[in-house]
Structure formats: C-alpha cells, structure tokens
Amino acid sequence: MACVTPQPPGPSAEAVVALSTDAIVAVDTEFRVTTWNPAAERMFGWRERDVLGAPAPIVPAELLAETHAVMERARQGGTVSIVSRRVRRDGVLIDVQVDTSFLRDRDGTEVGWTHVFRQRRDGTAPGSHLVERARLVRRLNDVVADISADLDLDAVLDRIARSLTELTGADAGGFVLIEGDRLRLVSLTRLSEHLKGYTAPLDGSLFGELLGSGRTVLLATEDDRSLDDLIWADLEGLHTIALGVSSVQGRPYGALYALYSGRKVGHVELELLELLAGHAGVALGNALAYQEMVRRRAQGQAVVDSSADGIALLDEAGRVRTWNRAAAELTGCPQEAVVGRPPPFPLPGAAAEPLRHRLDGGRWVEILVTGVPGTGERVVDFRDVTQAKQLEEEKDLFMATAGHELRTPVTVVQGFAGTLVQRWDRLDEAARRDAVRTIAERSGTLARLVENLLIGSAARSGELCVGAGPFDLRRLIRETAAAFDAASARHTLLLDVPEELPPALGDPVATDVIVGQLLENAFKYSPDGGRVLVRAREEGGRLVVVVEDEGVGIAPGDEERIFGRFVQGEAGDRRRFGGIGLGLYIVRRLARAQGGDVTGATAGGVTRMRFTLHRGVPGGRSPAAEAGGSGVSGPSSTRSEPDCGADRPR
C-alpha cells in the first residue's frame, strides 16, 4: 500500500485577507461593510470595529454615482478596475486604483462586492484640468450606464433626477414631462415630495423659453429674473436654475432642471447637464419602447393564456420558452417543469402535417407546428382531441363488430332461404319446417340487434321515449325470467320476489328490456353455468331489482366503464361472448330515463347488477316525467304506453 505524506494545510482565506498589503473592503448587497482588513485600517484610518455593519465612509459624495455604476457593472461579471479618489478619516483625498468584483456563494446567491485598493504614488493620479475633465466624463458615462440599466420608466426618471445632483453638484433637481400644452413634474430630488405631480402651462415657463430659443441648455439666475414665483422656489436660497432638453426620437419629451442655492455654476456643470439630458432622452426612449413592448406582450400573453389550445414557444434548440395555462392543463406538466426543456411530446415532421399523439395520462392531442419568420423559433399549438379520437375508434369498432354480428345470422338466413328456393320440392315437410324455424330464429337475432342499435342511437341523442305510469313489476320479472328458465341446462335460475311487492312507476316496456338484458348478461357471462338469482325488494320508497350470477365478473375499476357504448368487460370478451357492447349502455339510459339507475360490482365471486325504480301509486307520474323527462324527449314521454317503445323481441 502506497504511503501518502500528509500536506500541511494552507493558509485560510481569512489569513490571506488579513496579511494582504492591499486594502480589502467587502460590502453586502445593502452596501454594509462585512470585511475591513488591517491594510484598509492603515490606508483609510478607520478601525474595523468602526465600520463593520455600516456603509463604507470612504466614498466622496461626488463619486457616489461612479461607485454605484462600477458596482453595477461588476455585478454583471468580471472585475472592474478604475483610478479614482477616496477620503481618509482625516478628510484628505487620496488617489487610488480600485478593483471591484461581485461575490456569489456556491449556490449562486448574491452576497455583495469586494473592493481591493492600491494607493497611487507615481504622479499619474488625477490632478490636472484635463485629467479632472476626463474623470467627469467617465463619471457621466458611468451614470448613464446606471440609468440605462433599468427599463422601468418611473425608475429611469428617478435615477435621472438623482444623478443630476451628483453630476452637476446641484442642490436639488427634477424632471418635467411635456403633456400637450402643459408640464408635469414627474421626478425630483432633494425637494418636498408634495411637489411631485405639479402641473403648469408650457407657455411662459423657462422650458417654453428654451424651446423657443432653439437651444438645448438654458441658464437662469436671480440677477436677470425673479425666481420667487416659480415652483422651484421651494428650495430655500435658490439663485440659479439650469435646464436642458431631453428628446425622444428627435422630439422634445421633457427637461432636466438643476437647482442651485449654494455653489456657483460654471461651464463644466452646464456641459454635464446638456450631456446628461441628451443621454436621458436615449434612456427614456428605451424605457418607453420597453414599456410598449411589455404592454403588447401582456396583451399577447393574455390572448395565449385565454386560449383553450395548448400553446408553446420553442427556441432554436427546440426548448420550451413559453408554456400557457392550457398547455399545463392538457399535459399535466406545470410551466416550471418544461421551460428550458423539449416539450413532453413529439413534433410533426417537415411536412408540417398535424400529428396526433397519446399522452402518458391517456389523453390524445393534435399537434401543429409553425415557424416564426426571421428566427429559428417555432410555435406549437396542440388541442385535446380525445373525444374525437374515441368517436373515431367507436366508429371503427362499431363497423367491425356490427359487421361480425350481422354476418352470421345473415349468412344462415341467406343459406336456408336459398336452400328452400332451390330444393323445396326435394325436401320433406320436416326439413322445410326446420329451415323456416332456423330462418325465424336468426331473423329474431337480427331484429334484436337492429333494435339495440336504434335504442342506442336514441339514447346517445337524448331522444329516448319512456312511459310514466304504475305497473306490476313482480309480474314483469316473472314473465321475463320464464323466457330464460330453460335457456341453459348448466344454469339454475332462482327468483326471490315477494308477493306483496308494490307496483313500480315507469315504463313496463323499457323495464322489460332492462331486466331481460341483465338476465341475458348473467347467462352469457357465466359460461360454466351456476346459479342466477333475481331478487326484488322495496328500499326507502324505491323498488330494487338485483340480478346475481357466478360468472367471469367485473374487473376492479371497470364498474363504470362497462356502461359505455361498445364496451365489454375484457378485451377478449367480444370474440368469446359476442355482442356489440351496447346492452348495458342502453340499460342504464333506459333506467335513468325513468328516474332510476343501474349499477354493478363483483364481490366474493358473485356479480350483482342493481336496478332501481320509483315506487308507483295509481295514476302517479315518475319524477323523470315531472322534470320534463330528465333528458328524455318526444311527445310520448309522458304516456304510460308510448308508441316509441316496441316489445322486446325474444
């Protein structure tokens, strides 16, 4: 085993900072000092305990804008180095080189800034007029960058007003906006807040005078006019007003006012004001354009969000950039789960034909993709076509099933009829009777199939006609059961119907169809035989009929699915048991049309189909009829024996 000589630990970051010959100052996102090393104490004179937790006292007031701009640029990445001045504790300005970097912790959270200071002693520090002018221009550029970093119009106006006093040394200032033939004060600094929003006529104002002169800057002093009647007189000791025009897209938009109550104004201040006003127009133009873009984007987003279709915008790499509310609802994928990733479904090919796709949840969507001209972006529109897909599948299934169910009896009828036509004279009486009996039986099968199709169509369209009157349910059950009593030698049909069972309220023809279908299913889906029980009781003012069998049963979770159109219990049931899957669909619709219901479940190896009806009284009417049919339409829906309910063929 190789031996590894342990290395002594290196110096900690705290030790490196403490031993550095450069002054190192770190501040948090609130500009409060968090690190102040011994070299900083020696350079600036403040002890660490004097400055921790408070803003660094080393930045001269006139350099605050420069410092803020440098810190903002550093926040975008990289280190920003400048030559500037800082103030010591004794008030002396010293020339320094400052390297500013932005700090983030390991998870990307913003921590603050670190400043590394080196004092300059090579004679190249600012001092001459040209160097000082260059520093002022640099300060202006930094301020403009700081202003342009924000695209919110109100924030831009506030930044302009604040930067005005920092750059020009003004004691106060503000920005006025042209609104038709009036001016409105929209932003101010070092003035009473109650002045904000003040309006005045453009004509007769200093701004009006400036616009009339064709110049871009104007200087007004108390020596050549009275300033006491102006709103700016709120500044005590006001003696000079300087203003410059800010234009947006070549048209005057507003003006910057610099107010002085202390220092005198020179040409440098006027030049800075003019430059700042020009740059302010650019920043305001950007903010206005952004505001309009946001407004239009909000309108477009509102349209997208209100769309019932799912809408997604993909970038050039096929990653989702926009994902509307309908998209999240259709797919079950929230916006945060898909933005920055490919959509959770395939896209149509180059032919741009719509693509149908089944989502993981079982929902079908139709997907259409359109390219955005001039970009590599694509708009994906997809909508829920589950019902259309189900209808399409139902139609296909109906055609296949109905064709299969019709083919056998039609073939038999056709064959025996052909035999009778061609061989009538050669067949004896018994053979002819057997052929006719077979034709009659298979014709009955065809008639029942057609009847179920017609009833199913009427149920689908809400046009079922049922009667509403009292009838003898006990007798109906016994007569219907008698038709099945000898249907199969493997089955034992039992009845448990009390003699005192009260009359039911509804349609006896429709009820005969229901009970007959439930019995037919009980025999059909118990192919190995067993007991079939029909039980009837009165429960809570309703009559309940239960049909039990010991057959294949209903799979858990399919208790509702079996009542759908063209549905059978298992995928193989259609080939095994035959039928088109309309029986239980019709049964439930007929039961509900009478104000009752049919449900089913399997427990303990026994399948129970439960059919309920209202208890009848002579001359009474069903709740379904009283409510206008509860989805049952047609003029005969209130008659006890409607002409639209034919006897169920046997």
KABELQUI-V47335 format. One record per pair of residues at least 24 apart in sequence whose C-alpha atoms are under 10 Angstrom apart, sorted by the first residue. I is the first residue (numbers start at 1). J is the second residue. Records with the same first field share a line. If there is no record, write none. Layout:
BEGIN
I->J, J
END
This chain:
BEGIN
21->117, 118
22->115, 116, 117, 118, 119
23->98, 115, 116, 117, 118, 119
24->98, 99, 100, 114, 115, 116, 117, 118
25->56, 100, 113, 114, 115, 116, 117
26->52, 56, 100, 101, 102, 103, 111, 112, 113, 114, 115, 116
27->52, 53, 54, 55, 56, 102, 103, 111, 112, 113, 114, 115
28->53, 54, 55, 102, 103, 110, 111, 112, 113, 114
29->102, 103, 110, 111, 112, 113
30->54, 55, 111, 112
31->55, 56, 68, 112, 113
32->56, 112, 113
33->57, 112, 113, 114
34->112, 113, 114
35->114, 115
36->115
39->117, 118
40->116, 117, 118
41->88, 89
42->88
43->87, 88, 89, 94, 117, 118, 119
44->86, 87, 88, 89, 90, 91, 92, 93, 94
45->87, 88, 89, 90
46->88, 89, 90
47->89
57->86, 87, 88, 89
58->85, 86, 87, 88, 89, 91, 93
59->84, 85, 86, 87, 88, 93
60->85, 86, 87, 88, 91, 93
61->86, 87, 166, 169
62->136, 139, 165, 166, 167, 168, 169
63->135, 136, 139, 166, 167
64->139, 143, 163, 166, 167
65->139, 140, 142, 143, 144, 146, 162, 163, 164, 165, 166, 167
66->135, 136, 138, 139, 140, 141, 142, 143, 146, 163, 166, 167
67->100, 139, 142, 143
68->142, 143, 146
69->139, 140, 141, 142, 143, 144, 145, 146, 147, 149
70->98, 99, 100, 101, 139, 142, 143, 145, 146
71->100, 101, 102, 112, 113, 114, 115, 146
72->101, 102, 113, 142, 145, 146, 149
73->100, 101, 102, 142, 145, 146, 149
74->99, 100, 101, 102, 103, 113, 114
75->100, 101, 102, 103, 104, 110, 112, 113
76->101, 102
77->101, 102, 103
78->102
79->114, 115
80->115
81->115, 116, 117
82->138
83->117, 118, 119, 120, 124, 125, 126, 135
84->119, 120, 125, 126, 135
85->119, 120, 125, 126
86->117, 119
94->119, 120, 121, 125
95->119, 120, 121, 123, 124, 125, 126, 127
96->120, 121, 125, 126
97->125
133->268
136->167, 168, 268, 269, 272
137->167, 272, 275
139->166, 167, 272
140->164, 166, 167, 168, 272, 273, 275, 276, 279
141->275, 276, 279
143->167, 276, 279
144->275, 276, 279, 280, 282, 283
145->279, 283
147->279, 280, 282, 283, 284
148->279, 280, 282, 283, 284, 286, 287
149->283, 287
150->283, 284, 286, 287
151->283, 284, 285, 286, 287, 288, 289, 290, 291
152->284, 286, 287, 288, 290, 291
153->283, 284, 285, 286, 287, 288, 289, 290, 291
154->186, 187, 284, 287
155->187, 287
156->187, 280, 283, 284, 286, 287
157->186, 187, 188, 280, 283, 284, 287
158->186, 187, 188, 189
159->187, 188, 189, 280
160->187, 188, 189, 256, 276, 277, 279, 280, 283, 284
161->186, 187, 188, 189, 190, 256, 257, 258, 280
162->187, 188, 189, 190
163->189, 276
164->188, 189, 256, 257, 258, 259, 272, 273, 276, 277
165->189, 190, 257, 258, 259, 260, 273
167->269, 272, 273, 276
168->242, 258, 259, 260, 265, 266, 268, 269, 270, 271, 272, 273, 276
169->258, 259, 260, 262, 263, 264, 265, 269
170->240, 241, 242, 257, 258, 259, 260, 261, 262, 263, 264, 265, 269
171->235, 238, 258, 259, 260, 261, 262, 263
172->232, 235, 238, 241, 257, 258, 259, 260, 261
173->232, 235, 241, 242, 243, 256, 257, 258, 259, 260
174->232, 243, 255, 256, 257, 258, 259
175->243, 244, 246, 254, 255, 256, 257, 258, 277
176->200, 207, 245, 246, 253, 254, 255, 256, 257
177->246, 252, 253, 254, 255, 256
178->202, 207, 252, 253, 254, 255
179->253, 254
181->208
182->208
183->207, 208, 254, 255
184->254
185->231, 254, 255
186->254
187->256
188->256, 257
189->258
190->235, 259
191->232, 234, 235
192->234, 235
195->231, 232, 234
198->231
199->231
200->230, 231
205->230
206->230, 241, 242, 243, 255, 257
207->243, 244, 245, 254, 255, 256, 257
210->243, 244, 245, 255
211->244, 245, 252
215->244, 245
216->243, 244, 245, 246, 247, 252, 255, 273, 274, 275, 277, 278
217->242, 243, 244, 245, 255, 256, 270, 271, 273, 274, 275, 277
218->242, 243, 244, 245, 257, 270, 273, 274
219->243, 244, 257, 258, 265, 270
220->259
221->260, 265
232->257, 258, 259
233->259
235->259, 260, 261
236->260, 261, 262
237->261, 262
238->262
239->263, 264
240->264, 265
241->265
242->269, 270, 273, 274
243->270, 273, 274, 277
244->270, 271, 272, 273, 274, 275, 276, 277, 278
245->273, 274, 275, 276, 277, 278, 280, 281
246->274, 275, 276, 277, 278, 279, 280, 281, 282, 283, 284, 285
247->277, 278, 279, 280, 281, 282, 284, 285
248->278, 279, 280, 281, 282, 283, 284, 285, 286, 288
249->281, 282, 285
250->281
251->281
252->281
253->281, 284, 285
254->280, 281, 284
255->280, 281
256->280
308->382, 383, 384
309->365, 366, 380, 381, 382, 383, 384
310->365, 367, 380, 381, 382, 383, 384
311->367, 368, 369, 379, 380, 381, 382, 383
312->338, 339, 343, 369, 378, 379, 380, 381, 382
313->339, 343, 369, 370, 371, 372, 377, 378, 379, 380, 381
314->339, 340, 341, 342, 343, 369, 371, 372, 376, 377, 378, 379, 380
315->340, 341, 342, 372, 375, 376, 377, 378, 379
316->375, 376, 377, 378
317->341, 342, 376, 377, 378
318->342, 343, 347, 376, 377, 378
319->343, 377, 378
320->344, 377, 378, 379, 380
321->377
322->379, 380
323->380
326->382, 383, 384
327->381, 382, 383, 384
330->359, 361, 363, 364, 365, 382, 383, 384
331->359, 360, 361, 362, 363, 364, 365, 384
332->359, 360, 361
343->380
347->380
348->380
354->381, 382
355->382
356->382, 383, 384, 385, 386, 389
357->382, 385, 386
358->385, 386, 389
362->386
363->387, 389
364->388, 389, 390
365->389
394->565, 566, 567
395->566
397->566, 567, 580, 581
398->565, 566, 580, 581, 582
399->580
400->580
401->566, 574, 575, 578, 579, 580, 581
402->449, 450, 453, 579, 580, 581
403->580
404->575, 578, 579, 580
405->445, 446, 449, 578, 579, 580
406->442, 445, 446, 449, 450
407->446
408->442, 445, 446
409->438, 439, 441, 442, 443, 444, 445, 446
410->439, 442, 443, 445, 446
411->442
412->438, 439, 442, 443
413->438, 439, 440, 441, 442, 443, 446
414->439
415->439
441->650
444->649, 650
445->649, 650
447->648, 649, 650
448->648, 649, 650
449->579, 580, 582, 649
451->646, 648, 649
452->513, 580, 581, 582, 583, 585, 586, 648
453->580, 582, 583, 586
455->582, 583, 585, 586, 587, 589, 590, 644, 645
456->565, 566, 582, 583, 585, 586, 587, 589, 590
457->582, 586
458->586, 589, 632, 633
459->585, 586, 587, 588, 589, 590, 593, 631, 632
460->565, 585, 586, 589
461->631, 632, 633
462->589, 593, 629, 630, 631, 632, 633, 634
463->629, 631, 632, 633, 634, 637
464->510, 586, 589, 590, 593, 629, 631, 632, 633, 634, 636, 637, 644, 645
465->507, 510, 590, 593, 594, 629, 631, 632, 633, 634, 635, 636, 637, 638, 639, 641, 642, 643, 644, 645
466->506, 507, 508, 509, 510, 511, 590, 591, 593, 594, 624, 625, 629, 632, 633, 634, 636, 637, 638, 639, 640, 641, 642, 643, 644, 645
467->505, 506, 507, 508, 509, 510, 593, 594, 621, 622, 624, 625, 629, 636, 637, 638, 639, 640, 641, 642, 643, 644, 645
468->504, 505, 506, 507, 508, 593, 594, 595, 616, 619, 620, 621, 622, 623, 624, 625, 626, 629, 636, 637, 638, 639, 640, 641, 642
469->503, 504, 505, 506, 507, 508, 594, 616, 617, 618, 619, 620, 621, 622, 625, 638, 639, 640, 641
470->502, 503, 504, 505, 506, 507, 508, 614, 615, 616, 617, 618, 619, 620, 621, 622, 640
471->502, 503, 504, 505, 506, 507, 508, 615, 616, 617, 618, 640
472->501, 502, 503, 504, 505, 508, 616
473->497, 501, 502, 503, 504, 505, 506, 508, 511, 512, 536, 543, 545, 613, 615, 616
474->498, 499, 500, 501, 502, 503, 504, 536, 537, 545
475->499, 501, 503
476->508, 509, 511, 512, 515, 516
477->511, 512, 515, 516, 534, 535, 536, 545
478->534
479->512, 516
480->512, 513, 515, 516, 517, 519, 650
481->515, 516, 519, 520, 533, 534
483->516, 519, 650
484->516, 519, 520, 523, 650
485->532
487->520, 523
488->523, 524, 527, 529
489->529, 530
490->523, 526, 527, 528, 529, 530, 531
491->522, 523, 526, 527, 528, 529, 530, 531, 532, 549, 550
492->523, 529, 530, 531, 532, 533, 549
493->519, 523, 530, 531, 532, 533, 534, 548, 549
494->531, 532, 533, 534, 535, 547, 548
495->532, 533, 534, 535, 536, 547
496->533, 534, 535, 536, 537, 545, 546
497->534, 535, 536, 537, 545
498->535, 536, 537, 538
500->537, 538
501->536, 537, 538, 543, 615
502->537, 538, 542, 543, 615, 616, 617
503->543, 614, 615, 616, 617, 618
504->538, 542, 543, 544, 612, 613, 614, 615, 616, 617, 618, 620, 622
505->542, 543, 594, 595, 596, 613, 614, 615, 616, 617, 618, 619, 620, 621, 622, 623, 640
506->591, 593, 594, 595, 596, 613, 614, 615, 616, 620, 621, 622, 623, 624, 625, 638, 639, 640, 641
507->590, 591, 593, 594, 613, 622, 637, 638, 639, 640, 641, 642, 645
508->640, 641, 645, 647
509->590, 640, 641, 642, 644, 645, 646, 647, 648
510->586, 587, 589, 590, 591, 593, 594, 645, 646, 647, 648
511->587, 590, 591, 594, 611, 613
512->647, 648
513->583, 586, 587, 590, 591, 645, 646, 647, 648, 649
514->583, 584, 586, 587, 588, 589, 590, 591, 598, 611, 648
515->545, 546, 547, 587, 609, 611
516->587, 648, 650
517->583, 584, 586, 587
518->546, 547, 548, 583, 584, 587, 598, 608, 609, 610, 611
519->547, 548, 549, 609
520->583
521->547, 549, 551, 577, 583, 584, 609
522->547, 548, 549, 550, 551, 552, 553, 607, 608, 609
523->548, 549, 550, 551
524->549, 551, 552, 576, 577, 578
525->549, 550, 551, 552, 553, 554, 569, 573, 576, 577, 607
526->550, 551, 552, 553, 607
527->551, 552, 576, 577
528->552
531->606
532->606, 607
533->608
534->608, 609
535->610
536->610, 611, 612
537->612
538->612, 613, 614, 615
539->612, 614, 615
540->614, 615
541->613, 614, 615, 616
542->596, 612, 613, 614, 615, 616
543->596, 611, 612, 613, 614, 615, 616
544->596, 597, 598, 610, 611, 612, 613, 614, 615
545->598, 608, 609, 610, 611, 612, 613
546->598, 599, 600, 607, 608, 609, 610, 611, 612
547->600, 607, 608, 609, 610, 611
548->600, 601, 602, 606, 607, 608, 609, 610
549->602, 605, 606, 607, 608, 609
550->602, 604, 605, 606, 607, 608
551->602, 605, 606, 607
552->602, 605, 606, 607
553->600, 601, 602, 603, 604, 605, 606, 607, 608
554->600, 601, 602, 603, 605, 606, 607, 608
555->601, 602
556->601, 602, 603
557->601
558->600, 601
559->599, 600, 601, 602
560->599, 600, 601
561->585
562->599, 600
563->587, 588, 589, 598, 599, 600
564->588
587->611
589->631, 632
590->632
592->624, 629, 630, 631, 632
593->622, 623, 624, 625, 629, 630, 631, 632, 633, 637
594->621, 622, 623, 624, 625, 629, 630, 632, 637
595->622, 623, 624, 625, 626, 627, 629, 630
596->622, 623, 624
END
